Amino acid sequence: MIGWISLFVFLLTIVVGIRKNVNLGILAIAFGFILGFFVTGDGGTMSSLALKGKPITDLFPFSIFWMIVSVSLMLNVGSVNGAFDIVIKKLVNLVGGRRALIPIYVFLIMTVACVLGMGTPGIVILLCTIAASIAKDQDIDPIFMLLSVLTGSTASVGSPVAVVGIICNGYAEELWGQQIAPSYMLPHALAMAVLTFTFVYFIFKGWKLEKWPRTKAEDVPKLNGKQKISLIGMVVFIILAIVIGYDIGLSAFLIAAVLLLLQCADEKMVIATVPWSSILLICGMCMLIGVVQQAGGMELLTNVLKTFMNRFTVKPLYSIIGSLLAMVSSLTGVALPSMLPTIPDIAEAVNVNPFAVVTALAFGANCTVTSPVSSMGAIALGVMSTNSEWNSGVLFKRLLYWAFILMGVSAFLAGIGIAG
């Protein structure tokens, strides 16, 4: 019963927050505290006086907070001093004012990066920042641009050098004695990624984006010294965090400190434009979800889905289960490790290709990176929310809606055999 109650509390938090226009993060922490009185953990209920709520405060997603704050500070230098605006204008010139090609352009860049194993949070953050700037400059729906980036990241499912592909290969070798990425998974994952992006492009009517007059090269301002230093800082960040592999947050703080010491931007503006409201929203929701998981809400929902599996429903249902787990937890740490070992017996029982079920599970889990309560979606929301013209609460709701929409798209593609 407490599992169902926890799911109800989660939904109630979202509904009340939306209806009353109150930051969902604040409500989530409060509701999580109340729910904690009825959820038993080690040492008693999570909100018992003996534990003083420590199990709930331990759910604070420090890694997400750390990453958004650090990278926002660094990227805000280039935003405040205008460096990014100039770079974006130059990039937009490459498509000659054909705005309909811009989302496709962004999707292809992200897809190639992920297939090559470069689909790290750092790459996502940088591309989301570029996408946000393009959306503002070219008057394109920011969610459309964000989805163009994130749907491209789903290609990492079939890459043998990406984390998801590596995990799937490890389990495949243990369970079936062979690797399935890239030989099996990559072509199917690419097909699903392209079809998913095509669906998004169709819904947003991307082809109807009118061509704007191409900006003449002489009309685009030249970069000044401080702007050039800011861009060099971004390159150094990529080398430190992505090529070498240092912690993203530490690397970002180092670059931000150097750029501020060199007075590349107004420090007060850089700090003020960090999306503090969105950070509170994201962290609060993550804490509530942790209480719901402890109450058994997500496990209960997943077990119910398992009872409906047969040869026709097993792939779409595995896709949905992967989506639900990844939407509120870790794709690589929870969704895949918990579900991959269950595939051999179920696939044999219902007589389906187990590799197709693996692909459906992994893609379904990966497509919900758009969820604002997942790590990637939260980071993307944080980047998008730096623009004061866009309401972070509205962006949160729209991203959450799209997470469920793409969950359905992934399940449909798996059901019709695109996963194999």
C-alpha positions in Angstrom: 0.0 0.0 0.0 2.8 2.4 0.9 4.2 1.9 -2.6 1.0 3.0 -4.3 0.7 5.9 -1.8 4.2 7.1 -2.7 3.3 7.1 -6.4 0.2 9.1 -5.6 2.2 11.6 -3.5 4.7 12.0 -6.4 1.9 12.8 -8.9 0.1 15.0 -6.3 3.3 17.1 -5.9 3.5 17.7 -9.6 -0.2 18.6 -9.9 -0.3 20.9 -6.9 2.9 22.6 -8.0 1.6 23.2 -11.5 -1.8 24.4 -10.3 -0.5 26.7 -7.6 2.5 27.8 -9.6 4.9 27.0 -6.7 8.5 25.7 -7.3 8.1 21.9 -7.5 11.5 21.5 -5.7 10.3 23.2 -2.6 7.1 21.1 -2.6 8.9 17.9 -3.3 11.2 18.3 -0.3 8.3 19.1 2.0 6.2 16.2 0.6 9.2 13.9 0.8 9.6 14.8 4.5 6.0 14.0 5.2 6.0 10.8 3.2 9.2 9.8 5.1 7.2 9.3 8.3 5.6 6.3 6.7 8.5 4.8 4.8 10.8 2.5 6.8 14.5 2.4 6.3 17.5 1.4 8.3 17.0 2.6 11.8 13.3 3.4 11.5 11.1 5.6 9.3 13.0 8.0 7.1 11.6 11.0 9.0 11.7 9.6 12.5 13.1 11.7 15.3 15.8 9.2 15.9 17.1 9.6 12.3 16.2 13.3 12.1 15.5 13.1 8.5 19.1 12.2 7.5 18.1 9.4 5.0 16.1 12.1 3.1 18.8 14.8 3.2 21.3 12.1 2.0 19.1 11.9 -1.2 20.2 15.4 -2.2 21.7 14.9 -5.7 25.0 16.6 -5.0 26.5 15.4 -8.3 23.8 17.1 -10.3 24.0 20.3 -8.2 27.7 20.3 -8.5 27.7 19.9 -12.2 25.0 22.4 -13.0 26.5 25.1 -10.8 30.1 24.6 -11.9 29.4 24.4 -15.6 26.9 27.2 -15.5 29.5 29.5 -13.9 32.0 28.7 -16.6 29.6 29.0 -19.5 28.0 32.2 -18.2 31.3 34.0 -18.8 31.0 33.4 -22.5 27.3 34.3 -22.4 27.7 37.5 -20.4 30.5 38.9 -22.5 28.8 38.0 -25.8 31.3 35.5 -27.1 28.6 32.8 -27.6 26.3 35.1 -29.5 29.0 35.8 -32.1 29.9 32.1 -32.4 26.3 31.2 -32.8 25.8 33.7 -35.6 28.7 32.3 -37.4 27.4 28.7 -37.0 24.0 29.8 -38.2 25.6 31.3 -41.3 26.8 27.8 -42.2 23.2 26.8 -43.1 22.7 30.0 -45.0 19.7 31.1 -43.0 17.8 27.9 -43.6 16.4 27.5 -40.2 14.7 24.2 -41.0 18.1 22.6 -41.3 19.4 23.8 -37.9 17.7 21.1 -35.7 18.9 18.4 -38.2 22.4 19.8 -38.0 22.4 19.7 -34.2 21.0 16.1 -34.2 23.7 14.8 -36.5 26.5 16.4 -34.5 25.3 14.8 -31.3 24.7 11.4 -33.1 28.2 11.3 -34.5 29.7 12.4 -31.1 27.8 9.6 -29.3 28.7 6.8 -31.8 32.3 7.8 -31.3 31.9 7.5 -27.5 31.9 11.2 -26.9 28.4 11.5 -25.5 29.5 12.6 -22.1 27.7 15.1 -19.9 30.3 17.7 -21.0 29.4 17.3 -24.7 25.7 17.4 -23.9 26.2 20.6 -21.8 28.1 22.3 -24.6 25.7 21.3 -27.3 22.7 22.2 -25.1 24.3 25.6 -24.6 24.7 26.1 -28.3 21.2 24.8 -28.9 19.8 27.3 -26.4 21.6 30.2 -27.9 20.5 29.2 -31.4 16.9 28.8 -30.2 17.0 32.4 -28.8 18.8 33.9 -31.7 16.8 32.2 -34.4 13.4 32.2 -32.6 13.1 28.4 -32.6 11.2 26.6 -29.8 13.9 25.8 -27.1 12.3 22.4 -26.4 12.6 21.5 -30.1 16.3 22.4 -30.0 16.9 20.5 -26.8 15.2 17.4 -28.0 17.3 17.6 -31.2 20.4 17.3 -29.0 19.0 14.6 -26.6 17.5 12.3 -29.3 20.9 12.3 -30.9 22.4 11.0 -27.7 20.3 7.8 -28.0 22.7 6.6 -30.7 25.2 5.7 -27.9 23.1 2.6 -27.2 24.8 0.7 -30.0 28.3 2.1 -29.7 30.9 -0.3 -28.3 32.9 2.7 -26.9 30.0 4.4 -25.2 29.1 3.5 -21.6 25.7 1.9 -22.5 27.2 -0.2 -25.3 30.0 -1.3 -23.0 27.6 -2.4 -20.3 25.4 -4.3 -22.8 28.4 -6.0 -24.3 29.6 -7.1 -20.8 26.3 -8.7 -19.9 25.9 -10.2 -23.4 29.3 -11.9 -23.1 28.4 -13.2 -19.7 24.9 -14.4 -20.7 25.3 -15.5 -24.4 29.1 -15.6 -24.9 29.2 -12.8 -27.5 29.2 -9.1 -27.9 26.2 -7.5 -29.5 27.5 -3.9 -30.0 28.0 -2.6 -32.6 27.2 -5.7 -34.8 23.6 -6.0 -33.7 22.7 -3.0 -31.6 24.2 -0.1 -33.6 22.2 -0.4 -36.8 18.9 -0.9 -34.8 19.8 1.9 -32.4 20.6 4.3 -35.2 17.3 3.4 -37.0 15.4 4.1 -33.7 17.3 7.3 -33.1 16.6 8.7 -36.6 12.9 7.7 -36.5 12.5 9.3 -33.0 14.1 12.5 -34.2 11.9 12.4 -37.3 8.9 12.1 -35.1 10.0 15.2 -33.0 10.8 17.1 -36.2 7.3 16.3 -37.5 5.5 17.3 -34.3 7.3 20.6 -34.2 6.8 21.1 -38.0 10.5 21.8 -38.5 10.2 22.0 -42.2 7.9 25.1 -41.8 10.7 27.2 -40.3 11.1 29.9 -42.8 14.4 30.8 -44.3 15.8 34.0 -42.9 18.2 36.3 -44.9 21.7 35.1 -44.4 23.7 37.4 -42.1 26.5 38.9 -44.0 29.9 38.1 -42.6 30.8 41.8 -42.2 27.6 42.2 -40.1 28.8 39.7 -37.5 31.0 41.5 -34.9 34.6 40.3 -34.6 35.6 38.6 -31.3 37.5 40.9 -29.0 40.4 39.8 -26.8 38.3 38.8 -23.7 35.8 36.9 -25.9 38.6 34.9 -27.5 40.1 34.0 -24.1 36.6 32.8 -23.1 36.4 30.5 -26.1 40.0 29.2 -25.4 38.8 28.4 -21.9 36.0 26.3 -23.4 38.5 24.4 -25.4 40.7 23.8 -22.4 37.7 22.6 -20.5 36.9 20.0 -23.2 40.5 18.8 -23.1 40.6 18.6 -19.3 37.1 17.1 -18.7 36.5 15.1 -21.9 39.8 14.2 -23.5 41.9 13.7 -20.3 39.0 12.7 -18.0 39.2 15.1 -15.1 36.1 15.8 -13.0 33.8 18.0 -15.0 32.9 20.2 -12.0 36.5 20.8 -10.9 37.6 21.5 -14.5 34.7 24.0 -14.9 35.5 25.8 -11.6 39.2 26.1 -12.6 38.4 27.6 -16.0 35.7 29.9 -14.5 38.2 31.1 -11.8 40.9 31.9 -14.5 38.5 33.7 -16.7 37.1 35.8 -13.9 40.7 36.6 -12.7 41.3 37.8 -16.3 38.2 39.9 -16.0 36.6 38.3 -19.1 33.1 39.1 -17.7 31.3 40.8 -14.8 31.5 38.4 -11.9 28.2 39.5 -10.4 26.4 38.9 -13.7 28.1 35.5 -14.1 26.9 34.4 -10.6 23.4 36.0 -10.9 22.7 34.1 -14.1 23.2 30.7 -12.6 19.7 29.0 -12.8 19.2 28.8 -9.0 15.4 28.3 -9.3 15.9 25.4 -11.7 18.6 23.9 -9.5 16.2 23.9 -6.5 13.4 22.4 -8.6 15.7 19.6 -9.9 17.3 18.7 -6.6 14.0 18.7 -4.7 12.3 16.4 -7.2 15.3 14.0 -7.0 14.9 13.8 -3.2 11.2 13.0 -3.4 11.9 10.3 -6.1 14.4 8.8 -3.8 11.8 8.5 -1.0 9.3 7.0 -3.6 11.9 4.4 -4.6 12.6 3.5 -0.9 8.8 3.1 -0.5 8.8 0.6 -3.3 6.7 2.7 -5.7 8.8 2.2 -8.8 9.4 -1.5 -8.1 5.7 -2.0 -7.7 4.9 -0.3 -11.0 7.5 -2.3 -12.8 6.4 -5.6 -11.4 2.8 -4.9 -12.6 4.1 -4.4 -16.1 6.0 -7.7 -16.0 2.8 -9.6 -15.6 1.6 -8.5 -19.1 4.6 -9.9 -21.0 4.2 -12.2 -24.0 6.0 -12.5 -27.4 4.1 -9.4 -28.7 4.4 -7.2 -25.6 7.8 -8.2 -24.2 9.9 -5.7 -26.2 7.7 -2.7 -25.8 7.2 -3.5 -22.1 11.0 -3.8 -21.5 11.3 -0.5 -23.3 8.7 1.1 -21.0 10.3 -0.5 -17.9 13.7 0.8 -18.9 12.2 4.3 -19.6 10.5 4.4 -16.1 13.6 3.3 -14.3 16.0 5.6 -16.2 13.5 8.5 -15.8 13.9 8.6 -12.1 17.3 6.9 -11.5 20.5 5.9 -13.2 20.4 4.4 -16.7 23.8 2.7 -16.3 23.6 2.1 -12.5 20.0 1.0 -12.1 18.0 0.4 -15.3 20.5 -1.8 -17.2 22.1 -3.8 -14.3 18.7 -4.6 -12.7 16.9 -5.6 -15.9 19.5 -7.2 -18.2 19.9 -10.4 -16.1 16.1 -11.1 -16.4 16.1 -11.1 -20.2 17.4 -14.7 -21.0 14.6 -16.5 -19.1 11.8 -14.3 -20.3 13.0 -14.1 -23.9 13.2 -17.9 -24.0 9.8 -18.3 -22.3 8.1 -16.1 -24.9 10.3 -17.2 -27.8 11.8 -13.8 -28.9 15.3 -12.7 -29.9 17.0 -11.7 -26.6 19.3 -9.2 -28.4 16.2 -7.4 -29.6 15.0 -7.2 -26.0 18.3 -5.8 -24.9 18.2 -3.1 -27.6 14.6 -2.2 -26.7 15.5 -2.0 -23.0 18.6 0.1 -23.6 17.0 2.5 -26.1 13.9 2.9 -24.0 16.0 3.8 -21.0 18.2 6.1 -23.0 15.4 8.0 -24.7 14.1 9.3 -21.4 17.2 11.4 -20.9 14.8 14.2 -21.7 13.2 13.8 -18.2 14.1 16.8 -16.1 14.5 14.6 -13.1 17.1 12.4 -14.9 20.8 13.6 -14.8 21.0 14.6 -18.5 17.6 16.2 -18.6 18.3 18.1 -15.4 21.6 19.4 -16.8 20.0 20.4 -20.0 17.2 22.1 -18.2 19.7 24.0 -16.1 21.5 25.2 -19.2 18.3 26.2 -20.9 17.1 28.0 -17.8 20.0 30.5 -17.9 17.9 32.4 -20.4 15.6 34.7 -18.3 13.0 34.8 -21.2 12.2 31.1 -20.7 10.2 30.1 -17.6 12.1 27.2 -15.9 8.8 25.8 -14.5 7.2 25.7 -18.0 10.4 24.1 -19.4 10.3 21.5 -16.6 6.7 20.6 -17.4 7.3 20.4 -21.2 10.4 18.2 -20.8 8.5 15.9 -18.4 5.7 15.6 -20.9 8.1 14.8 -23.7 9.9 12.1 -21.6 6.6 10.2 -21.5 5.9 10.9 -25.2 9.3 9.5 -26.2 8.8 6.6 -23.9 5.7 5.7 -26.0 7.6 6.3 -29.2 10.4 4.0 -28.1 7.9 1.3 -27.1 6.1 1.6 -30.4 9.3 1.3 -32.4 10.3 -1.7 -30.3 6.9 -3.3 -30.8 7.0 -3.0 -34.6 10.4 -4.7 -34.8 12.8 -1.7 -35.3 14.8 -3.0 -32.2 15.1 -6.3 -33.9 
